[in-house]
């Protein structure tokens, strides 16, 4: 395969077609169903689905068949099939994955930026969802088109673009069952929804943490009461929440205290964490926008990598029952609610962890208060199988060719529920889990951006790996 031609083609398609399409995609506020209960009525999900479908359907990819699959009451899914090209059609299948739903707006976008307004500044395209994960369908088909145009080969491919990943992929198992015969026997999974330690090489994800998110609510009285009258008699709902949080997290160290959320860290993952720490240096923590003199949770860079990729954590992402600051009077509030986001070790069981958290929070309620932990979603993590020699060589050769640096391997702190499903369904499959979410890209937060040059090179790398897979 003519790798120089592949790179030139990828650059051209990104500049002439993908970036303009992503600009249109960014303007559509197609928030995932968890964040937009009226997503059907609003129609944004349908707009995003049609935008991606229309572009993909018009590509010059030999044998491409594409459809929007719809199961009643569920988000749509784009499904594509591409027959083997320039090699034996032996049933061997590559599955390429991405999603088109988005996280909500969040606050804190800097002046001149907005979640639903695309802004390009040099190599960065700002706006919600461009990097997470709007680019994936465009990059996947561009890679396959490049393979076909410039002397390469690829096995049969299926492309799945789902629409509820940010809600925990709750609809996806139903589609996987529905499409089981069409998916076939998968030997390689390519997922373009992960992170990168820097923008200087191809990064391959070795593990993903699981997650459990839910609302912890404490009720103490039926209505708010003057704090001068009730305090000292009625226990504070917030103080009770503080006691409950001490059951699950060490307030001094941040260590999660529930063993069901932990797992033994494999020695190979410890070694990879040390290698990542050496490659990135202080960028392990300087990539984050610390304020003032705030310091990272450890001075050991390897330990920071493991904290982010293999150790459980809890984040406090929302609150209910509190008045806005300008409206807060001297009232003892009737209830307090915190939204909690737990990250689990990659090999921890999400259902077991969720059940244990509910038990720990709701048992023996302080002062007999009414306590409810309502788990909204949970998902298992994923740990990659042993890397095949051919894939390790292909990934490194692609990174060297298009980035000029060796590839690197690192776990990611987030979740992609589909990977756990596929790992169970196709235990012999190899995985290339990668993406453009490098330092500062800030998926889920304000000022999210897609690094365009990273996207171009990543697309070329996927083409190269697909060709290597066909000749392994």
C-alpha positions in Angstrom: 0.0 0.0 0.0 1.3 3.5 -0.9 1.5 5.0 2.6 2.5 8.4 1.3 -0.7 8.5 -0.9 -2.7 7.4 2.1 -1.4 10.3 4.2 -2.1 12.8 1.5 -5.6 11.5 0.9 -6.4 11.6 4.6 -5.1 15.2 4.9 -7.2 16.2 1.9 -10.5 14.5 3.0 -10.1 16.0 6.5 -9.6 19.5 5.3 -12.1 19.5 2.4 -14.9 17.3 3.9 -14.5 16.0 7.5 -13.9 19.3 9.2 -16.8 21.0 7.5 -19.0 18.1 8.4 -17.9 18.2 12.0 -18.7 21.9 12.1 -22.3 21.1 11.1 -22.3 18.2 13.6 -21.1 20.4 16.4 -24.1 22.8 15.9 -26.6 20.0 16.7 -27.2 19.7 20.5 -27.9 16.0 20.4 -27.4 15.3 24.0 -27.5 11.7 25.1 -30.9 10.5 26.4 -29.7 10.5 30.0 -29.3 14.3 29.6 -32.3 14.9 27.3 -35.3 12.9 28.3 -37.3 14.4 25.4 -34.6 13.6 22.8 -37.2 12.1 20.4 -39.4 15.2 20.4 -36.4 17.6 20.1 -35.2 15.7 17.0 -31.5 16.5 17.5 -30.5 12.9 17.6 -32.2 12.3 14.3 -30.4 15.3 12.7 -27.0 14.1 13.8 -27.8 10.5 12.6 -28.9 11.8 9.2 -25.9 14.0 8.8 -23.5 11.1 9.4 -25.5 8.7 7.4 -25.8 10.9 4.4 -22.0 11.6 4.2 -21.1 7.9 4.7 -23.6 6.7 2.1 -22.0 8.9 -0.5 -18.5 7.6 0.0 -16.8 5.7 -2.8 -16.2 2.6 -0.8 -16.5 -0.6 -2.8 -19.5 -2.8 -1.7 -20.6 -0.4 1.1 -24.1 -1.1 2.4 -25.4 1.2 5.1 -28.6 1.5 7.1 -30.1 3.2 10.1 -31.4 0.4 12.3 -34.2 1.3 14.7 -35.6 -0.7 17.5 -38.8 0.5 19.1 -38.2 2.9 22.0 -34.4 3.0 21.6 -31.9 5.4 20.1 -31.0 4.7 16.4 -27.9 3.0 15.3 -25.9 3.3 12.0 -24.7 0.0 10.7 -22.4 -0.4 7.7 -21.1 -3.5 6.0 -18.1 -3.5 3.6 -17.0 -6.8 2.0 -13.4 -8.0 1.9 -11.3 -6.1 -0.6 -8.2 -7.4 -2.5 -8.0 -10.5 -0.2 -9.9 -13.7 0.5 -13.5 -13.3 1.7 -13.1 -15.9 4.4 -15.7 -14.5 6.9 -13.0 -12.8 9.0 -14.5 -9.5 10.2 -13.1 -6.2 11.5 -15.5 -4.2 13.6 -15.1 -0.4 13.7 -16.9 1.5 16.5 -17.9 5.0 17.4 -20.9 7.0 18.8 -22.8 10.2 17.8 -24.5 11.2 21.1 -23.0 14.0 23.2 -22.5 15.1 26.8 -24.4 18.2 28.0 -23.1 21.7 27.7 -21.3 22.3 31.0 -20.3 25.8 32.2 -16.9 27.5 32.0 -16.4 27.9 28.2 -14.0 30.7 27.6 -15.0 33.9 25.8 -15.5 33.3 22.1 -16.4 29.6 22.6 -19.7 27.8 22.9 -20.6 24.1 23.0 -22.8 24.4 19.9 -20.7 26.8 17.9 -17.7 25.3 16.0 -14.6 27.5 16.2 -11.3 26.5 14.5 -8.1 27.9 16.0 -5.1 26.4 14.1 -5.2 22.6 14.6 -8.0 22.8 17.1 -11.7 22.5 16.4 -13.7 23.6 19.4 -17.2 22.5 20.2 -19.1 19.7 21.9 -18.8 16.3 20.4 -16.3 16.8 17.6 -13.6 14.7 19.4 -16.1 12.7 21.5 -17.0 11.1 19.2 -18.3 12.8 16.0 -15.2 12.2 14.0 -15.2 8.4 14.3 -17.6 7.5 11.5 -15.9 9.9 9.1 -12.4 8.7 10.0 -13.4 5.0 9.8 -14.7 5.2 6.2 -11.9 7.5 5.1 -9.4 4.9 6.3 -11.2 2.1 4.4 -11.5 4.3 1.3 -7.7 5.0 1.4 -7.0 1.3 1.7 -9.0 0.6 -1.4 -7.6 3.5 -3.4 -3.9 3.0 -2.8 -3.1 -0.7 -3.2 -4.1 -2.0 0.2 -6.3 -4.9 1.4 -8.9 -5.3 4.1 -11.0 -8.1 5.5 -14.8 -7.8 5.7 -15.7 -4.8 7.9 -18.7 -3.7 9.8 -19.0 -0.2 11.3 -21.3 0.5 14.2 -22.1 4.1 15.3 -24.4 4.0 18.3 -26.3 6.9 19.9 -26.4 6.3 23.6 -22.8 5.7 24.6 -22.8 8.7 27.0 -25.8 7.1 28.7 -23.9 3.9 29.4 -24.7 2.2 26.0 -28.0 0.9 27.5 -29.5 0.3 24.1 -26.5 -1.3 22.5 -26.9 -4.9 23.8 -30.3 -5.1 22.2 -28.8 -4.0 18.8 -25.9 -6.4 19.2 -28.4 -9.3 19.6 -30.5 -8.0 16.8 -27.5 -7.7 14.4 -25.7 -10.8 15.6 -25.8 -12.6 12.3 -24.8 -9.5 10.3 -21.8 -8.7 12.6 -20.2 -12.1 12.1 -17.0 -13.5 13.7 -14.9 -10.5 14.7 -11.1 -10.9 14.9 -10.2 -7.2 15.2 -12.0 -4.3 16.9 -11.0 -0.8 16.1 -12.6 1.8 18.4 -12.0 5.5 17.8 -13.4 6.8 21.1 -10.4 6.8 23.5 -7.6 9.0 24.7 -4.0 9.9 23.9 -1.2 10.8 26.2 0.1 13.4 23.7 -0.3 14.3 20.1 3.1 12.9 19.0 2.3 9.2 18.5 -0.3 6.6 18.1 -1.7 5.5 21.5 -3.3 2.2 22.1 -5.6 1.8 25.1 -4.9 -1.3 27.3 -7.7 -0.9 29.8 -10.8 1.1 30.6 -12.3 1.7 34.0 -15.9 0.7 34.8 -18.3 3.1 36.3 -21.3 3.6 38.5 -23.2 6.9 38.7 -26.2 7.8 40.8 -27.9 10.2 43.2 -27.4 10.0 47.0 -30.4 11.7 48.7 -31.0 12.3 52.4 -34.4 13.5 53.7 -34.8 14.7 57.3 -38.0 16.9 57.4 -41.0 17.5 55.1 -40.3 21.2 54.5 -37.7 23.8 55.1 -37.6 25.3 58.6 -35.9 28.5 60.0 -32.4 27.4 60.9 -32.5 29.5 64.1 -35.5 27.5 65.2 -34.6 24.0 64.0 -30.8 23.6 64.1 -29.6 21.7 67.1 -32.8 19.6 67.1 -33.2 18.6 63.4 -30.0 17.0 62.1 -28.5 18.6 58.9 -29.1 16.5 55.8 -25.7 17.6 54.5 -23.9 16.5 57.7 -25.5 13.1 57.3 -24.3 12.9 53.7 -20.8 13.8 54.9 -21.0 10.8 57.3 -22.2 8.5 54.5 -19.4 9.7 52.2 -16.9 8.7 54.9 -18.1 5.2 54.5 -16.9 5.0 51.0 -14.0 7.4 50.7 -11.0 8.4 52.8 -11.4 12.2 53.0 -7.7 12.7 53.5 -6.3 10.5 50.7 -9.2 10.0 48.3 -8.9 6.3 48.6 -12.1 4.4 47.9 -12.8 2.1 50.9 -15.2 -0.4 49.2 -13.2 -3.5 48.2 -15.8 -4.4 45.5 -14.7 -1.4 43.5 -11.0 -2.5 43.5 -9.1 -5.2 41.6 -5.5 -6.5 41.6 -3.3 -4.4 39.2 -1.5 -6.8 36.8 2.3 -6.4 36.8 2.3 -5.7 33.0 0.0 -2.7 33.6 2.3 -1.4 36.3 5.2 -1.7 33.9 3.3 0.1 31.2 2.3 2.9 33.7 6.0 3.4 34.4 6.8 3.6 30.7 4.0 6.2 30.2 5.3 8.2 33.1 8.8 8.2 31.5 7.4 9.2 28.0 5.2 12.0 29.3 7.2 13.2 32.3 5.5 16.0 34.2 2.8 16.2 31.5 1.2 13.3 33.3 -0.3 16.1 35.6 0.6 19.4 33.9 -1.9 18.5 31.2 -4.7 19.5 33.6 -5.7 23.1 34.3 -4.8 23.3 38.0 -5.7 26.6 39.8 -3.2 28.5 41.9 -1.0 26.2 44.0 -3.1 23.1 43.7 -1.0 20.0 43.5 -1.6 16.5 42.0 -2.5 13.7 44.4 0.9 12.1 44.3 4.5 13.1 43.4 5.1 9.7 41.8 4.1 10.0 38.2 3.7 6.2 37.8 1.3 6.2 40.7 -0.7 9.0 39.1 -1.1 7.0 36.0 -2.3 4.0 38.0 -4.7 6.3 40.0 -6.2 7.4 36.7 -6.4 4.0 35.0 -6.7 1.1 37.6 -7.8 2.6 41.0 -11.4 3.4 41.8 -12.4 7.0 42.5 -15.5 9.0 43.3 -16.3 12.4 41.9 -19.1 14.7 43.0 -20.7 16.0 39.9 -23.9 17.7 40.9 -26.2 18.7 43.8 -29.9 19.1 44.5 -31.9 20.6 47.3 -29.7 23.6 47.5 -30.9 27.2 46.8 -28.9 29.3 44.5 -26.4 31.5 46.4 -28.3 34.7 45.8 -31.5 33.0 47.0 -30.2 31.1 50.1 -31.8 32.3 53.3 -31.4 31.1 56.9 -33.3 27.8 56.3 -32.5 24.3 57.4 -33.2 22.5 54.1 -35.4 19.4 54.1 -33.1 17.3 52.0 -29.7 17.2 50.2 -28.8 15.3 47.1 -25.4 14.7 45.6 -24.7 13.1 42.2 -21.8 10.7 42.5 -19.7 9.3 39.7 -17.7 6.3 40.8 -14.9 4.9 38.5 -14.2 1.2 39.1 -11.1 -0.9 38.5 -11.2 -2.3 34.9 -11.9 -5.9 36.1 -14.4 -5.0 38.9 -18.0 -6.1 38.4 -20.2 -3.1 37.9 -23.4 -4.7 39.2 -21.7 -6.1 42.3 -20.1 -2.7 43.0 -23.4 -0.9 42.5 -25.3 -3.2 44.8 -22.6 -2.9 47.5 -22.6 0.9 47.3 -26.4 0.9 47.8 -26.1 -1.4 50.8 -23.3 0.7 52.4 -25.1 4.0 51.9 -28.6 2.9 53.0 -27.9 0.6 55.9 -27.9 1.9 59.5 -29.1 5.5 58.6 -27.8 8.2 60.9 -30.6 9.6 63.1 -33.0 7.2 61.2 -33.0 9.7 58.2 -34.5 8.5 54.9 -31.6 7.6 52.6 -31.8 6.6 49.0 -29.0 5.8 46.6 -30.5 5.8 43.1 -28.0 4.3 40.7 -28.7 5.7 37.2 -26.2 3.6 35.3 -23.3 1.2 35.7 -20.9 -0.4 33.3 -18.1 -2.9 33.6 -14.6 -1.9 32.6 -12.3 -3.7 30.2 -8.8 -5.1 30.2 -7.2 -5.9 26.9 -6.2 -9.4 26.0 -2.5 -10.2 25.4 -1.4 -8.3 22.3 -0.7 -10.3 19.2 2.7 -9.9 17.6 1.3 -8.9 14.3 -0.8 -6.1 15.9 2.0 -4.8 18.0 4.2 -4.6 14.9 1.4 -3.0 12.8 0.7 -0.3 15.5 4.3 0.6 15.9 5.0 0.7 12.2 1.9 2.9 11.6 2.9 5.3 14.4 6.5 5.5 13.1 5.3 6.1 9.6 2.7 8.8 10.2 3.8 10.4 13.5 7.6 9.8 13.4 7.5 8.2 16.9 7.0 4.8 18.4 3.5 3.9 19.6 2.7 3.9 23.3 0.3 1.9 25.4 -1.8 3.3 28.3 -5.0 2.5 30.2 -7.8 5.1 30.2 -9.8 6.3 33.1 -13.1 6.5 31.3 -15.5 3.8 30.2 -16.6 2.5 26.8 -19.2 -0.1 27.8 -19.2 -1.6 24.3 -15.6 -2.9 24.8 -16.6 -5.1 27.7 -19.5 -6.5 25.7 -17.3 -7.3 22.7 -14.5 -8.7 24.9 -17.1 -11.2 26.3 -18.6 -12.0 22.9 -15.3 -12.3 21.0 -12.7 -13.5 23.5 -10.2 -14.3 20.7 -10.4 -10.8 19.1 -7.6 -8.2 19.1 -8.3 -4.6 20.0 -7.0 -1.3 18.7 -8.7 1.2 21.1 -7.4 4.7 20.3 -8.6 8.2 19.8 -7.8 11.9 19.6 -8.6 12.9 23.2 -5.2 14.1 24.2 -4.0 16.8 26.7 -6.4 19.7 27.1 -9.1 18.2 24.7 -11.4 18.1 27.7 -14.1 15.7 26.6 -17.3 16.2 28.7 -16.0 19.5 30.0 -15.9 23.1 28.7 -13.7 24.0 25.8 -13.7 20.5 24.3 -11.6 20.4 21.1 -10.5 18.0 18.4 -6.9 18.1 17.4 -7.2 18.1 13.6 -3.7 17.0 12.8 -4.0 14.1 15.2 -7.2 13.1 13.5 -5.5 13.1 10.1 -2.6 10.9 11.2 -4.9 8.6 13.2 -7.0 8.0 10.1 -3.9 7.0 8.2 -2.8 4.7 11.0 -6.1 2.9 11.0 -5.7 2.4 7.2 -2.3 0.9 7.7 -3.4 -1.4 10.5 -6.4 -2.6 8.5 -4.0 -3.5 5.6 -1.6 -5.3 8.0 -4.6 -7.3 9.5 -5.5 -8.5 6.0 -1.9 -9.8 5.5 -1.2 -11.1 9.0 
